[in-house]
Amino acid sequence: AVFYPRDKSSFFSKGTLTAGYTASDRTRLSGGVELSRDQARLADTTPPAWYFKGGKKSVEYDNAAFFMEGVSEYPAGLFSAGARYDKNEGFDPAFSPRLAWTKVFERLHLKAIYSRAFRAPGIDNLDANPDLKPEKTTVVEFETGYKFTDSLFLSANFYAMRITDPIVFTTTGTQSYRNFGPTGTNGVEFTARVKEEWGYCDLSYSYYAAPHN
């Protein structure tokens, strides 16, 4: 039989409470709270050398998140604004806002989005490096599309993505995890769709490149 020094069982539990409120015919609000716990427990056969830091056979991290969103519809378009705040025992708090605007004309539609998100370090990440920060991603996106005829539609999407403090595995000196320098990508996508009685056909083109940091 093959023996793995760290035989680990993982458990994740989450509870969410949400509420909504219609402020007017144009505006809707929603929000809530989310509580979660990430746990890991080592098997009794695990050698002490492979215990978690501090000689522990089990670890757990609690996370509390608060989120809210508002959506309003006006002649100028549909506006959406939201945010999420996460507080975890294992790393610094993370704030993730999101702003969006969409507008549909007779044949033209426009969309603009700004959002931030994060990826939390896992239990093994934090066990190797307790000073890790969440990996944060910022995305700016703009999309436009036009319906030339009842059967021909063209759209274009432009985006820029930036990742700060990405979590990477390193073997420099000893095997561990650390936050790397900023990275990301810029790109554009074009799509054409023809839809007729015989079916439809899609043609797309994508181009992306990493920014020079």
VOPAGU-2260 file (C-alpha; in pm, 1 decimal, decimal comma):
REM VOPAGU-2260
SITE   aa  ch    i         X         Y         Z
SITE  ALA   A    0       0,0       0,0       0,0
SITE  VAL   A    1     107,9     356,2     -66,9
SITE  PHE   A    2     143,3     571,5     245,8
SITE  TYR   A    3      74,1     943,1     220,4
SITE  PRO   A    4     234,6    1134,9     511,1
SITE  ARG   A    5     -55,2    1384,5     531,4
SITE  ASP   A    6    -388,8    1203,5     514,4
SITE  LYS   A    7    -635,1    1491,8     550,0
SITE  SER   A    8   -1011,6    1523,5     571,2
SITE  SER   A    9   -1161,7    1860,2     476,4
SITE  PHE   A   10   -1498,3    2005,6     576,7
SITE  PHE   A   11   -1669,9    2324,0     460,3
SITE  SER   A   12   -1996,9    2458,7     602,4
SITE  LYS   A   13   -2183,8    2776,8     508,0
SITE  GLY   A   14   -2501,3    2956,4     607,5
SITE  THR   A   15   -2652,1    3257,9     428,4
SITE  LEU   A   16   -2929,9    3498,8     522,4
SITE  THR   A   17   -3060,2    3738,8     255,5
SITE  ALA   A   18   -3328,2    4006,3     242,4
SITE  GLY   A   19   -3474,0    4222,2     -32,8
SITE  TYR   A   20   -3660,0    4553,5     -41,4
SITE  THR   A   21   -3837,5    4731,3    -325,6
SITE  ALA   A   22   -3772,4    5098,3    -257,4
SITE  SER   A   23   -3972,1    5222,0    -559,0
SITE  ASP   A   24   -4089,4    5118,6    -902,3
SITE  ARG   A   25   -3737,7    5186,2   -1025,3
SITE  THR   A   26   -3514,3    5073,1    -740,2
SITE  ARG   A   27   -3462,5    4734,3    -575,1
SITE  LEU   A   28   -3228,3    4668,1    -282,5
SITE  SER   A   29   -3094,0    4341,2    -146,1
SITE  GLY   A   30   -2833,6    4234,5     105,9
SITE  GLY   A   31   -2738,5    3976,5     357,9
SITE  VAL   A   32   -2477,6    3803,1     568,0
SITE  GLU   A   33   -2287,2    3482,0     510,7
SITE  LEU   A   34   -2104,6    3277,6     774,6
SITE  SER   A   35   -1874,0    2993,1     677,6
SITE  ARG   A   36   -1614,5    2763,3     832,5
SITE  ASP   A   37   -1329,0    2583,4     658,4
SITE  GLN   A   38   -1190,2    2287,1     854,6
SITE  ALA   A   39    -921,8    2023,0     804,4
SITE  ARG   A   40    -836,5    1725,3    1023,9
SITE  LEU   A   41    -540,2    1491,4     992,6
SITE  ALA   A   42    -569,0    1115,4    1027,1
SITE  ASP   A   43    -429,6     949,9    1339,5
SITE  THR   A   44    -165,1     780,4    1123,3
SITE  THR   A   45     -14,9    1114,9    1020,7
SITE  PRO   A   46     345,5    1151,2    1146,0
SITE  PRO   A   47     401,4    1447,1    1383,6
SITE  ALA   A   48     643,8    1598,7    1131,6
SITE  TRP   A   49     344,7    1657,1     899,5
SITE  TYR   A   50     118,1    1817,3    1159,5
SITE  PHE   A   51     -12,5    2168,8    1097,7
SITE  LYS   A   52     189,1    2457,9    1235,9
SITE  GLY   A   53     195,0    2467,5    1613,4
SITE  GLY   A   54     174,6    2087,0    1632,5
SITE  LYS   A   55    -198,5    2084,6    1559,0
SITE  LYS   A   56    -381,2    1787,8    1407,6
SITE  SER   A   57    -677,5    2004,6    1305,2
SITE  VAL   A   58    -731,5    2365,3    1200,0
SITE  GLU   A   59   -1033,2    2577,0    1121,1
SITE  TYR   A   60   -1094,7    2925,2     982,9
SITE  ASP   A   61   -1418,1    3119,6    1026,1
SITE  ASN   A   62   -1528,9    3375,6     766,3
SITE  ALA   A   63   -1797,9    3642,4     798,9
SITE  ALA   A   64   -1919,1    3819,3     486,0
SITE  PHE   A   65   -2161,4    4107,9     440,6
SITE  PHE   A   66   -2300,1    4195,3      98,2
SITE  MET   A   67   -2551,2    4435,8     -57,1
SITE  GLU   A   68   -2671,8    4540,3    -401,8
SITE  GLY   A   69   -2894,0    4808,3    -549,5
SITE  VAL   A   70   -3050,3    4807,4    -895,5
SITE  SER   A   71   -3219,4    5114,1   -1047,2
SITE  GLU   A   72   -3376,5    5153,9   -1390,9
SITE  TYR   A   73   -3393,4    5496,5   -1556,2
SITE  PRO   A   74   -3430,2    5625,5   -1913,2
SITE  ALA   A   75   -3050,6    5656,3   -1919,9
SITE  GLY   A   76   -3015,7    5281,8   -1857,9
SITE  LEU   A   77   -3006,7    5012,8   -1591,2
SITE  PHE   A   78   -2764,3    5088,5   -1306,2
SITE  SER   A   79   -2637,0    4829,5   -1060,6
SITE  ALA   A   80   -2406,0    4880,2    -761,0
SITE  GLY   A   81   -2300,3    4621,3    -508,6
SITE  ALA   A   82   -2026,7    4530,0    -264,8
SITE  ARG   A   83   -1910,2    4241,6     -48,9
SITE  TYR   A   84   -1691,9    4258,2     261,9
SITE  ASP   A   85   -1518,3    3943,9     389,8
SITE  LYS   A   86   -1344,7    3906,4     726,1
SITE  ASN   A   87   -1151,7    3584,3     772,7
SITE  GLU   A   88    -948,3    3467,1    1070,4
SITE  GLY   A   89    -656,9    3371,7     848,1
SITE  PHE   A   90    -598,7    3683,6     635,8
SITE  ASP   A   91    -668,7    4054,0     599,5
SITE  PRO   A   92   -1026,6    4168,8     520,5
SITE  ALA   A   93   -1125,9    4185,3     153,6
SITE  PHE   A   94   -1360,0    4442,4      -4,0
SITE  SER   A   95   -1515,2    4356,5    -343,3
SITE  PRO   A   96   -1724,3    4627,8    -516,1
SITE  ARG   A   97   -1915,3    4592,8    -843,4
SITE  LEU   A   98   -2062,2    4864,2   -1068,9
SITE  ALA   A   99   -2255,9    4800,0   -1388,7
SITE  TRP   A  100   -2451,8    4998,5   -1648,7
SITE  THR   A  101   -2651,8    4868,3   -1942,9
SITE  LYS   A  102   -2856,5    5048,1   -2205,1
SITE  VAL   A  103   -3065,3    4901,8   -2487,2
SITE  PHE   A  104   -3171,4    5112,8   -2782,9
SITE  GLU   A  105   -3378,7    4984,5   -3073,6
SITE  ARG   A  106   -3091,9    4795,2   -3237,7
SITE  LEU   A  107   -2792,9    4892,5   -3024,2
SITE  HIS   A  108   -2696,4    4777,6   -2677,2
SITE  LEU   A  109   -2416,8    4901,7   -2450,5
SITE  LYS   A  110   -2274,0    4755,7   -2131,1
SITE  ALA   A  111   -1999,4    4872,4   -1893,8
SITE  ILE   A  112   -1883,5    4682,3   -1584,3
SITE  TYR   A  113   -1627,6    4743,5   -1311,6
SITE  SER   A  114   -1577,7    4467,9   -1054,9
SITE  ARG   A  115   -1332,8    4338,1    -798,4
SITE  ALA   A  116   -1310,7    3985,9    -658,9
SITE  PHE   A  117   -1072,2    3786,2    -443,4
SITE  ARG   A  118    -953,0    3430,2    -399,8
SITE  ALA   A  119    -891,4    3331,4     -40,5
SITE  PRO   A  120    -582,6    3132,2      61,1
SITE  GLY   A  121    -663,3    2768,1     140,8
SITE  ILE   A  122    -575,7    2584,7     458,6
SITE  ASP   A  123    -258,2    2434,2     309,8
SITE  ASN   A  124    -160,4    2777,9     173,7
SITE  LEU   A  125    -190,0    2939,8     515,5
SITE  ASP   A  126     -21,0    2648,3     686,1
SITE  ALA   A  127     284,2    2699,9     463,9
SITE  ASN   A  128     274,8    3079,9     488,9
SITE  PRO   A  129      49,0    3247,2     750,8
SITE  ASP   A  130     131,2    3592,2     606,4
SITE  LEU   A  131     -43,7    3527,1     273,3
SITE  LYS   A  132    -286,6    3789,0     144,3
SITE  PRO   A  133    -600,1    3717,3     -61,7
SITE  GLU   A  134    -549,2    3718,1    -437,7
SITE  LYS   A  135    -745,7    4014,9    -576,5
SITE  THR   A  136    -875,9    4057,8    -930,7
SITE  THR   A  137   -1000,7    4382,2   -1088,2
SITE  VAL   A  138   -1191,5    4372,1   -1417,8
SITE  VAL   A  139   -1304,8    4659,7   -1640,9
SITE  GLU   A  140   -1528,1    4556,0   -1930,6
SITE  PHE   A  141   -1713,7    4733,0   -2210,0
SITE  GLU   A  142   -1945,4    4566,1   -2458,9
SITE  THR   A  143   -2147,5    4691,5   -2753,2
SITE  GLY   A  144   -2364,0    4513,0   -3005,6
SITE  TYR   A  145   -2575,7    4607,7   -3305,0
SITE  LYS   A  146   -2854,3    4422,9   -3486,2
SITE  PHE   A  147   -2810,8    4518,2   -3852,1
SITE  THR   A  148   -3099,5    4303,1   -3976,2
SITE  ASP   A  149   -3336,1    4048,2   -3829,7
SITE  SER   A  150   -3077,9    3780,0   -3913,4
SITE  LEU   A  151   -2741,3    3956,9   -3863,9
SITE  PHE   A  152   -2599,8    4063,4   -3526,1
SITE  LEU   A  153   -2247,9    4190,8   -3444,2
SITE  SER   A  154   -2094,8    4251,6   -3100,4
SITE  ALA   A  155   -1759,3    4359,0   -2956,7
SITE  ASN   A  156   -1623,6    4316,3   -2606,2
SITE  PHE   A  157   -1320,9    4495,9   -2462,1
SITE  TYR   A  158   -1175,9    4407,4   -2121,2
SITE  ALA   A  159    -879,7    4465,0   -1892,2
SITE  MET   A  160    -801,7    4233,5   -1601,9
SITE  ARG   A  161    -548,6    4294,6   -1325,2
SITE  ILE   A  162    -450,6    4043,6   -1055,6
SITE  THR   A  163    -268,1    4167,9    -747,4
SITE  ASP   A  164     -98,8    3944,8    -490,2
SITE  PRO   A  165    -152,2    3622,2    -690,5
SITE  ILE   A  166     -90,2    3311,9    -478,5
SITE  VAL   A  167     184,8    3100,6    -633,0
SITE  PHE   A  168     371,4    2785,3    -533,5
SITE  THR   A  169     744,9    2835,6    -500,0
SITE  THR   A  170    1036,0    2596,2    -455,8
SITE  THR   A  171    1297,9    2862,7    -386,9
SITE  GLY   A  172    1479,2    2736,8     -79,2
SITE  THR   A  173    1184,8    2536,2      56,4
SITE  GLN   A  174     847,8    2451,0     -92,7
SITE  SER   A  175     592,3    2710,8      10,0
SITE  TYR   A  176     335,3    2962,7    -113,8
SITE  ARG   A  177     376,4    3335,5    -150,3
SITE  ASN   A  178     212,3    3639,9    -307,0
SITE  PHE   A  179     365,4    3719,2    -643,4
SITE  GLY   A  180     382,6    4049,3    -831,4
SITE  PRO   A  181      85,5    4191,6   -1027,0
SITE  THR   A  182     -22,8    4030,2   -1351,7
SITE  GLY   A  183    -329,0    4026,7   -1577,5
SITE  THR   A  184    -447,3    4047,5   -1935,1
SITE  ASN   A  185    -605,8    4288,8   -2185,6
SITE  GLY   A  186    -827,2    4160,1   -2462,6
SITE  VAL   A  187   -1092,8    4212,9   -2725,2
SITE  GLU   A  188   -1352,7    3975,7   -2867,6
SITE  PHE   A  189   -1564,4    4017,0   -3181,2
SITE  THR   A  190   -1867,3    3801,3   -3257,5
SITE  ALA   A  191   -2092,8    3783,0   -3563,8
SITE  ARG   A  192   -2412,1    3575,5   -3573,6
SITE  VAL   A  193   -2629,3    3493,9   -3872,9
SITE  LYS   A  194   -2964,8    3333,0   -3797,7
SITE  GLU   A  195   -3191,2    3206,4   -4073,7
SITE  GLU   A  196   -3467,0    2951,2   -4109,7
SITE  TRP   A  197   -3208,1    2684,0   -4195,6
SITE  GLY   A  198   -3022,7    2744,6   -3868,3
SITE  TYR   A  199   -2756,8    2981,3   -3741,2
SITE  CYS   A  200   -2383,7    3039,9   -3776,9
SITE  ASP   A  201   -2142,1    3207,7   -3533,4
SITE  LEU   A  202   -1805,3    3360,7   -3619,2
SITE  SER   A  203   -1579,9    3493,1   -3344,4
SITE  TYR   A  204   -1231,3    3638,4   -3304,6
SITE  SER   A  205   -1040,6    3689,4   -2978,9
SITE  TYR   A  206    -713,9    3861,5   -2901,6
SITE  TYR   A  207    -550,6    3905,7   -2562,2
SITE  ALA   A  208    -210,1    3995,9   -2424,7
SITE  ALA   A  209     -47,9    4037,8   -2085,4
SITE  PRO   A  210      15,2    4401,4   -1986,9
SITE  HIS   A  211     365,9    4532,1   -1925,9
SITE  ASN   A  212     391,3    4590,3   -1551,6
